[in-house]
Amino acid sequence: MKYLSTRGQVSGLSFKQAVMMGLADDGGLLLPESIPHLTPGDFDAMAKLAYPELAFQVFTRFIDDIPSADLKGLVERSYATFTHPEVTPLVHQDGIDILELFHGPTLAFKDVALQFLGNLFEYLLKESGDKMNIVGATSGDTGSAAIYGVRGKQNINIFILYPHGKVSPIQELQMTTVVDPNVFNLAIEGTFDDGQHIVKEIFGDIEFKQTYSLGAVNSINWARVLAQVVYYIYAWGRIQRAGGSREIDVAVPTGNFGDIFAGYLAKRMGLPIRTLILATNENNILARFINDGDYSIGDVRPTPSPSMDIQKASNFERFLFYLFNEDTEKVAAAMQEFAASGKLTFTAEQQATIRGTFASRSIDNSQTLATIRDFHAKTGYILDPHTATGVAAGKELTDGRAALVCLATAHPAKFGDAVRKAIGQGPEMPDSLKGIGQRDKRCEKVPPDLETIKRYVADHAR
Ligand SMILES: *Cc1c(COP(=O)(O)O)cnc(C)c1O
């Protein structure tokens, strides 16, 4: 399997090269040259597999440059850190199937991909003898999941910028209580956008990037998308084993279009997904895109689901590649237009194609909390605020003729304030968070200044 860029100037990469490149050198995103198509019989066979075996089977369709035994080892180690024996269990509540993706070390779905990516980076660096310095900005969940993915690993240092005082106390503690010597938490006196901007500038300095072998962990990395394809197939398989419908609808709380793009790939591989229900919070650019063909940036509003407070969906470009029938010139032109005007519009025909696959709702702040409250009153089950947007959108859009799977992207204890607001009590703390406030902490407060941060990275790089 070879990989190419959505913008057409990079092609013929191996899987390993695609993972190490992260963002394509032409500014595009990397995708496989063709999507493997599986038969109904293949999926039936996969329905019998335990999660790590399934992940291995799916990965072998996309990865042909890592020996099987090594890949198997990587997969097994990546999912052994999950506290649930099923890794991503499916829980039936109030007529819907909740796919719990939050049993990894940092209690959000990003662990599913970043545990694997961390092990993969370590393996590839050992093989090449190279070193890597990961630099990233976070608004909360990505930072801790990336840190847990690479803590204590050889040949890798990680630098995470987060906005001081603007992530939840639990999110901050999940980062700062990792005191391994290869982890550097940088609390900047600024916003998430400041951090993101600085990271972009650092990566834009090609000489600096090469001198310090910078690596990226955001969801533009192909390995992250690939790892997320697996749990769509897993959920479908569990429903088959329980005698459920052959076709399923899946509701996905969405910010950067990464998680739902993995579902789109699973559908293109042949998995019987009927509709992908895209849930947004009040930051509704993607809902406007699907319902009205209007992809135009608005102001970012704070919501109870902060990991979806995004107006520029970094993975959207991957979907455009398929919407434009794999025409890389059209993708490049559209991305240029979007960069210049902050806006893209779509033809009636394109809109019909989009709505053949996706349906969408934007869930406002009060409906998010009301969904947590109502669901809890009915079932005793506590949804986290991100998951609640998916449940609300799913319930509005399902016609009851297919099983409805709702992806649960975070454990409610990560967002205790929103949960307390909704139901008047906090969720039970999972073991990994017990006593977290008493542990040793390590972080540096730094000004949001490009040169200061570059110097810090240079001084502490591998
Ligand atoms: C990151 C995140 C999302 C959004 O995922 P995307 O891949 O950006 O669409 C949703 N919920 C939680 C809890 C997250 O951490």
The ligand as an SDF file (V2000), in Angstrom:
LIG
                    3D

 15 15  0  0  0  0  0  0  0  0999 V2000
  -10.9290   15.3860   20.3420 C   0  0  0  0  0  0  0  0  0  0  0  0
  -12.2680   15.0960   20.8970 C   0  0  0  0  0  0  0  0  0  0  0  0
  -13.4300   15.1230   20.0890 C   0  0  0  0  0  0  0  0  0  0  0  0
  -13.4010   15.5310   18.6350 C   0  0  0  0  0  0  0  0  0  0  0  0
  -12.7460   14.5920   17.8290 O   0  0  0  0  0  0  0  0  0  0  0  0
  -12.3120   14.9630   16.3320 P   0  0  0  0  0  0  0  0  0  0  0  0
  -11.5220   13.8140   15.8350 O   0  0  0  0  0  0  0  0  0  0  0  0
  -11.5070   16.2240   16.4530 O   0  0  0  0  0  0  0  0  0  0  0  0
  -13.5640   15.1890   15.5650 O   0  0  0  0  0  0  0  0  0  0  0  0
  -14.6320   14.7640   20.6770 C   0  0  0  0  0  0  0  0  0  0  0  0
  -14.7110   14.4380   21.9930 N   0  0  0  0  0  0  0  0  0  0  0  0
  -13.6210   14.4190   22.7860 C   0  0  0  0  0  0  0  0  0  0  0  0
  -13.7830   14.0470   24.2100 C   0  0  0  0  0  0  0  0  0  0  0  0
  -12.3650   14.7390   22.2780 C   0  0  0  0  0  0  0  0  0  0  0  0
  -11.2840   14.7090   23.0850 O   0  0  0  0  0  0  0  0  0  0  0  0
  1  2  1  0
  2  3  1  0
  2 14  2  0
  3  4  1  0
  3 10  2  0
  4  5  1  0
  5  6  1  0
  6  7  2  0
  6  8  1  0
  6  9  1  0
 10 11  1  0
 11 12  2  0
 12 13  1  0
 12 14  1  0
 14 15  1  0
M  END
$$$$
